[in-house]
Amino acid sequence: MRFLHTADWHLGRLFHARSLLEDQAHVLDQFVALVRDVRPDAVLIAGDVYDRAVPPPEAVALLDDVLARIVVDAGVPVVMIAGNHDSAHRLGFGARLMSAQGLHVAGRAGPQASCVTLRDAHGEVRIYALPYAEPAAVRDALGVDVPGHEAALAAQLDAIRATHPAGVRAVTVAHAFVVGGAVSESERPLSVGGSGAVAADVFHGFDFVALGHLHRPQTIGERVHYAGSLLKYSLSEADHVKTVSLIDIDADGHVQIESVPLQPLRDLRILTGELAALLADGATDARRDDYVYAMLTDTGALLDPMARLRRVYPNALAMERTVLARSGQAGEAGRQLRELDTGALFASFFREVADADLDGDQRRTLEDLLAGMAASERESA
C-alpha cells in the first residue's frame, strides 16, 4: 500500500510580516500534481494545517481548493489531523459529512481514535488519526489520569492496541515531539519545559508512524517519520531541503520511505558579507528574487542599508549588523534567557523568590494553567 505523507503546511503564515500564501500555493500545486502522478492509496496530513487557530480567509480558500483537487478530482482519500497550531473545533467542523466523500478529518481527541480502513491485495491497513491534544483533553476523553504528553499519547495508543486485530497492518498519524528529533526555531513548544517530548518506543506495534510538528524531514528508528514542513519558516531552516514522503508498506508491514523534494517559488537564503559586496553580487544573481536575510559585516556607518539591499534583492526580509551583536557574559545570559519558555522562566523566578524548586504538585498545577491559557489563545486568536 502506498501513502503520501506531508505535514506542517502552516497556511496563512507571515514571515517577517510577509504573507507566504503565494509561495504555499506554488508548492501545493506541485503536491497535487504528485498525487495525480503516483496515485497513492491515501494522503496523510499530520497537523498544523493552518498557522493559527483563526486563519485568514485566503488560507481557508487555498486549503479548500487543494483538498477538492485531491479528494474530488483525483479521487484520492485524505486523512488529516489537527496540530497544535490548529483549532481542533474549527478544523474538525463537518468531519462526519466529509468522511463519506473521502476526506477524513480528526480535530479533537475522543474516547476512540478515528480509524480509516483501506484494503490492498494483501488485506487491510488501518490508519488511526490522533490529533494533537493537551493532556487535560485526553483525560476528559478517556477518563484516565495522564500527567503529561507522553502518558496522554501512550493512553491513546494503548486504547488502539487493545482493539486492533492481530495480523492487520497499522498506521498512525500523529502530531508530537519525539525525543531525538532535530528541532528548528519555528516550532511552537508543545508544553511547559521538556514535558511535551515523547519517546519513540511509545509507538511500538505500529507498522508506520506519520508525524507532524518538527519541520526538518527525518526518520527516528525505522518507522517513526517526520515529513517536515511545506516551506522554510525560520532562518534555522535555511539549509533544509523541504520534501513530502512517499511511503510503501508491503504485505509484512515493512516500510520504504522516499523523499520527494518540493521546489519553492522563492528560496530562503542567509547572505553574509559587507554591504557593497552583497550589492555587487546581487546585480548578477540569478536568484535575486529569493527571500534574503543579510548578515552585514561592515564596521563603519551605513546609510539606509535595508533600502539599498532591497533595490537588488526585492524580497530581502531583514538584516543584522554583526559588529553590533552583543557578546560576553551579559549577551550570553540574555540569549539563554530568551530561549527559556514561560514555564522555565516561572520556575526560575520561583526559585529566586522562595529559595526552593517547584514540587511535583506545583509544577503540575503550573503546567495545567499554562496549557489552558495556550488552548484559550489558540481558540481566540
C-alpha positions as CSV (number, residue, x, y, z in Angstrom):
1,M,0.0,0.0,0.0
2,R,1.2,3.5,-0.9
3,F,0.8,6.8,1.0
4,L,1.9,10.3,0.5
5,H,2.8,11.8,3.9
6,T,3.0,15.6,4.5
7,A,2.6,17.9,7.4
8,D,3.1,21.4,8.8
9,W,1.6,23.4,5.9
10,H,1.1,26.4,8.2
11,L,-1.3,28.0,5.7
12,G,-1.6,31.8,6.3
13,R,1.8,32.1,7.9
14,L,3.6,35.5,7.9
15,F,7.4,35.6,7.7
16,H,8.9,38.9,8.7
17,A,5.4,40.4,8.0
18,R,5.3,38.9,4.5
19,S,2.4,36.6,3.5
20,L,3.6,33.3,2.2
21,L,0.3,32.3,0.7
22,E,1.6,32.7,-2.9
23,D,4.6,30.5,-2.0
24,Q,2.4,27.9,-0.3
25,A,0.0,27.7,-3.3
26,H,3.0,27.2,-5.6
27,V,4.4,24.1,-3.8
28,L,0.8,22.8,-3.2
29,D,0.3,22.8,-7.0
30,Q,3.3,20.5,-7.1
31,F,1.9,18.4,-4.4
32,V,-1.4,17.9,-6.2
33,A,0.5,17.1,-9.4
34,L,2.4,14.4,-7.5
35,V,-0.8,12.9,-6.1
36,R,-2.1,12.6,-9.7
37,D,1.2,11.1,-10.8
38,V,1.8,8.5,-8.1
39,R,-1.8,7.7,-7.3
40,P,-1.3,6.9,-3.6
41,D,-3.9,4.9,-1.7
42,A,-4.3,7.9,0.7
43,V,-2.7,11.2,1.6
44,L,-1.7,11.7,5.2
45,I,-1.6,15.3,6.5
46,A,-0.1,15.2,10.1
47,G,-1.3,18.5,11.6
48,D,-0.5,22.2,11.7
49,V,-2.6,22.6,8.5
50,Y,-3.1,26.3,9.4
51,D,-0.6,28.6,11.1
52,R,-3.1,29.9,13.7
53,A,-6.5,28.9,15.1
54,V,-8.4,31.6,13.1
55,P,-6.7,31.6,9.7
56,P,-7.2,34.3,7.1
57,P,-10.0,33.7,4.5
58,E,-7.4,33.3,1.8
59,A,-5.8,30.4,3.6
60,V,-9.1,28.6,4.1
61,A,-9.8,29.1,0.4
62,L,-6.4,27.6,-0.5
63,L,-7.0,24.5,1.6
64,D,-10.5,24.1,0.2
65,D,-9.1,24.2,-3.3
66,V,-6.2,21.8,-2.7
67,L,-8.4,19.2,-0.9
68,A,-11.1,19.4,-3.6
69,R,-8.5,18.7,-6.3
70,I,-7.1,15.7,-4.3
71,V,-10.3,14.1,-3.0
72,V,-12.9,15.1,-5.6
73,D,-10.9,15.5,-8.8
74,A,-8.2,12.8,-8.3
75,G,-10.4,10.5,-6.1
76,V,-7.6,10.0,-3.5
77,P,-8.8,9.9,0.2
78,V,-7.2,12.2,2.7
79,V,-6.6,11.6,6.4
80,M,-5.9,14.9,8.1
81,I,-5.4,15.8,11.8
82,A,-5.2,19.0,13.8
83,G,-1.8,20.1,15.1
84,N,-1.0,22.4,18.0
85,H,-1.4,25.5,15.7
86,D,-4.8,24.5,14.5
87,S,-8.2,25.0,16.2
88,A,-9.4,21.4,16.8
89,H,-13.1,22.6,16.7
90,R,-12.8,24.6,13.5
91,L,-10.7,22.1,11.6
92,G,-13.0,19.3,12.6
93,F,-16.2,21.0,11.6
94,G,-18.3,18.8,9.3
95,A,-15.9,15.8,9.6
96,R,-18.7,13.2,9.6
97,L,-20.2,14.6,6.5
98,M,-16.9,14.9,4.7
99,S,-15.7,11.4,5.5
100,A,-18.3,10.0,3.2
101,Q,-16.6,11.8,0.3
102,G,-13.1,10.5,1.3
103,L,-11.9,13.5,3.5
104,H,-11.3,12.1,7.0
105,V,-10.5,14.9,9.5
106,A,-9.7,14.3,13.2
107,G,-9.9,17.6,15.1
108,R,-10.5,16.7,18.7
109,A,-9.4,13.7,20.8
110,G,-12.2,11.4,21.5
111,P,-12.9,8.2,23.5
112,Q,-11.9,6.2,20.4
113,A,-9.4,7.2,17.8
114,S,-10.7,7.9,14.3
115,C,-9.9,4.9,12.1
116,V,-9.9,4.6,8.3
117,T,-9.6,1.1,6.9
118,L,-8.1,0.6,3.4
119,R,-7.5,-2.6,1.5
120,D,-5.0,-3.9,-1.0
121,A,-4.1,-7.3,-2.4
122,H,-2.6,-8.3,0.9
123,G,-5.5,-7.4,3.1
124,E,-6.5,-4.5,5.4
125,V,-4.4,-1.5,6.5
126,R,-5.9,0.5,9.4
127,I,-5.0,4.2,9.7
128,Y,-5.5,5.7,13.1
129,A,-5.7,9.5,13.3
130,L,-4.6,11.1,16.6
131,P,-4.9,14.9,16.6
132,Y,-2.8,16.9,18.9
133,A,-4.4,17.2,22.3
134,E,-3.4,18.6,25.7
135,P,-3.2,16.0,28.5
136,A,-6.3,17.6,30.1
137,A,-8.3,16.9,26.9
138,V,-7.1,13.3,26.8
139,R,-8.1,12.9,30.5
140,D,-11.6,14.1,29.7
141,A,-11.9,11.9,26.6
142,L,-10.6,8.7,28.1
143,G,-11.4,9.2,31.7
144,V,-7.9,8.2,32.8
145,D,-5.2,10.2,34.7
146,V,-2.4,11.3,32.4
147,P,0.3,13.5,34.0
148,G,1.9,14.7,30.7
149,H,2.1,14.4,27.0
150,E,3.8,11.1,26.8
151,A,1.3,9.5,29.2
152,A,-1.6,11.0,27.2
153,L,-0.3,9.7,23.9
154,A,0.5,6.3,25.4
155,A,-3.0,6.0,26.8
156,Q,-4.5,6.7,23.3
157,L,-2.2,4.3,21.7
158,D,-2.9,1.6,24.3
159,A,-6.6,2.0,23.6
160,I,-5.9,1.4,19.9
161,R,-3.8,-1.6,20.5
162,A,-6.4,-3.1,22.8
163,T,-8.9,-3.4,19.9
164,H,-6.6,-3.6,16.9
165,P,-6.9,-7.1,15.2
166,A,-3.8,-9.2,15.2
167,G,-2.1,-9.5,11.8
168,V,-3.6,-6.4,10.4
169,R,-1.1,-3.7,9.4
170,A,-1.5,-0.5,11.4
171,V,-0.5,3.1,10.6
172,T,-0.9,6.1,12.9
173,V,-1.0,9.8,12.0
174,A,0.0,12.0,15.0
175,H,1.4,15.4,15.9
176,A,4.2,15.1,18.6
177,F,7.7,15.9,19.5
178,V,9.6,12.6,19.6
179,V,12.8,12.5,21.7
180,G,15.8,12.5,19.3
181,G,14.2,14.6,16.7
182,A,16.1,17.7,15.3
183,V,14.2,20.9,16.0
184,S,14.2,24.4,14.4
185,E,13.2,27.9,15.6
186,S,9.7,27.9,14.1
187,E,8.1,25.1,16.0
188,R,5.9,26.3,18.9
189,P,6.7,24.3,22.1
190,L,4.0,21.7,22.8
191,S,4.2,22.2,26.6
192,V,5.9,23.5,29.6
193,G,9.6,22.7,30.0
194,G,10.6,19.4,28.3
195,S,7.4,17.6,29.2
196,G,6.0,17.8,25.7
197,A,8.6,15.2,24.5
198,V,7.7,11.6,24.0
199,A,9.9,8.5,23.5
200,A,9.8,6.8,20.1
201,D,9.0,3.4,21.6
202,V,5.6,4.7,22.7
203,F,4.6,3.8,19.2
204,H,5.6,0.2,19.4
205,G,3.4,-2.2,17.5
206,F,2.6,0.2,14.6
207,D,4.0,-0.5,11.2
208,F,4.4,3.1,10.3
209,V,4.0,6.4,12.2
210,A,3.4,9.5,10.1
211,L,4.2,12.5,12.3
212,G,3.9,16.3,12.2
213,H,5.4,19.1,14.3
214,L,9.2,19.0,13.6
215,H,10.0,20.9,10.4
216,R,13.1,19.0,9.3
217,P,12.3,15.8,7.3
218,Q,13.7,12.9,9.4
219,T,13.2,9.3,10.4
220,I,13.6,8.2,14.0
221,G,14.3,4.5,14.1
222,E,12.9,2.8,11.1
223,R,9.1,3.6,11.2
224,V,8.7,6.9,13.0
225,H,8.9,9.6,10.3
226,Y,8.5,13.4,10.0
227,A,7.7,14.6,6.5
228,G,8.8,18.1,7.5
229,S,7.2,21.4,6.8
230,L,5.9,22.7,3.4
231,L,8.3,25.6,3.3
232,K,11.2,27.1,5.2
233,Y,9.6,29.0,8.1
234,S,12.6,30.3,10.0
235,L,16.2,31.2,9.4
236,S,17.3,27.9,11.2
237,E,15.6,26.1,8.3
238,A,17.7,27.8,5.5
239,D,19.7,24.6,5.0
240,H,16.7,22.3,4.9
241,V,15.5,20.5,1.7
242,K,11.7,20.5,2.0
243,T,10.0,17.3,0.9
244,V,7.0,15.2,1.1
245,S,7.3,11.5,1.7
246,L,6.2,8.6,-0.4
247,I,5.6,5.6,1.8
248,D,5.3,2.0,0.6
249,I,4.1,-0.7,3.0
250,D,4.4,-4.4,1.9
251,A,2.4,-7.4,2.9
252,D,4.5,-8.0,6.0
253,G,4.4,-4.3,7.2
254,H,7.9,-3.5,6.0
255,V,8.2,0.2,5.1
256,Q,10.1,2.0,2.3
257,I,10.4,5.8,2.5
258,E,11.2,8.0,-0.5
259,S,11.6,11.8,-0.1
260,V,10.3,13.9,-2.9
261,P,11.6,17.4,-2.9
262,L,9.4,20.5,-3.4
263,Q,10.7,23.4,-5.4
264,P,9.8,26.7,-3.7
265,L,8.8,29.8,-5.7
266,R,11.4,31.7,-3.7
267,D,14.1,30.1,-1.6
268,L,15.3,31.4,1.8
269,R,19.0,32.3,2.0
270,I,21.3,33.9,4.5
271,L,23.9,36.2,2.9
272,T,27.0,37.3,4.9
273,G,29.5,40.0,3.9
274,E,30.0,43.7,3.5
275,L,27.1,45.6,2.0
276,A,29.0,46.7,-1.1
277,A,30.0,43.2,-1.9
278,L,26.4,41.9,-1.4
279,L,25.1,44.6,-3.7
280,A,27.7,43.8,-6.4
281,D,27.0,40.1,-6.2
282,G,23.2,40.7,-6.3
283,A,23.5,42.6,-9.6
284,T,24.2,39.3,-11.4
285,D,22.5,36.9,-9.0
286,A,20.0,34.7,-11.0
287,R,18.2,34.1,-7.7
288,R,17.8,37.7,-6.7
289,D,14.0,37.2,-6.0
290,D,14.7,34.8,-3.1
291,Y,13.9,35.6,0.4
292,V,17.2,37.0,1.8
293,Y,18.4,37.7,5.3
294,A,21.6,39.7,5.3
295,M,24.4,39.4,7.9
296,L,26.4,42.6,7.3
297,T,30.0,42.5,8.4
298,D,30.7,46.3,7.9
299,T,32.3,48.0,10.8
300,G,31.6,51.6,9.8
301,A,28.4,53.6,9.4
302,L,26.0,52.6,6.7
303,L,23.4,54.9,5.1
304,D,19.9,53.3,4.7
305,P,21.3,49.8,4.1
306,M,18.0,48.0,4.0
307,A,16.6,50.2,1.2
308,R,19.8,49.7,-0.8
309,L,19.7,46.0,-0.3
310,R,16.1,45.8,-1.5
311,R,16.9,47.6,-4.7
312,V,19.0,44.5,-5.6
313,Y,17.1,41.8,-3.6
314,P,13.5,42.9,-3.7
315,N,12.4,40.2,-1.2
316,A,15.0,40.9,1.4
317,L,13.4,40.2,4.7
318,A,15.7,41.8,7.3
319,M,19.4,42.5,8.1
320,E,21.7,42.3,11.0
321,R,24.9,44.1,11.8
322,T,27.3,41.5,13.2
323,V,29.5,44.2,14.7
324,L,26.6,45.3,16.9
325,A,25.8,41.8,18.1
326,R,26.2,41.6,21.9
327,S,29.0,39.5,23.2
328,G,30.4,38.5,26.5
329,Q,28.7,37.1,29.6
330,A,25.9,39.6,29.6
331,G,25.0,38.8,25.9
332,E,25.1,35.1,26.6
333,A,22.9,35.4,29.6
334,G,20.4,37.4,27.6
335,R,20.4,34.8,24.9
336,Q,19.8,32.0,27.3
337,L,17.0,33.9,29.0
338,R,15.3,34.5,25.6
339,E,15.4,30.7,24.9
340,L,13.5,29.8,28.1
341,D,9.8,29.1,27.8
342,T,7.2,30.5,30.1
343,G,7.2,27.5,32.5
344,A,11.0,27.6,32.8
345,L,11.0,31.3,33.4
346,F,8.4,31.0,36.2
347,A,10.3,28.1,37.8
348,S,13.5,30.2,37.8
349,F,11.5,33.2,39.3
350,F,10.0,30.9,42.0
351,R,13.5,29.6,42.8
352,E,14.8,33.1,43.3
353,V,11.8,34.2,45.4
354,A,11.2,31.1,47.5
355,D,14.7,29.7,47.6
356,A,13.2,26.3,46.6
357,D,12.2,24.4,43.5
358,L,8.6,23.8,42.5
359,D,7.4,20.5,43.9
360,G,5.5,17.9,41.8
361,D,2.0,19.3,42.6
362,Q,3.1,22.9,42.0
363,R,4.7,22.0,38.7
364,R,1.6,20.1,37.5
365,T,-0.7,23.0,38.5
366,L,1.5,25.4,36.6
367,E,1.5,23.1,33.5
368,D,-2.3,22.8,33.6
369,L,-2.7,26.6,33.9
370,L,-0.3,27.3,31.0
371,A,-1.9,24.6,28.9
372,G,-5.3,26.1,29.5
373,M,-4.1,29.5,28.6
374,A,-2.4,28.2,25.4
375,A,-5.6,26.4,24.4
376,S,-7.7,29.6,25.0
377,E,-5.2,31.6,22.9
378,R,-5.5,29.1,20.0
379,E,-9.2,29.2,20.0
380,S,-9.5,33.0,20.3
381,A,-6.5,34.0,18.1
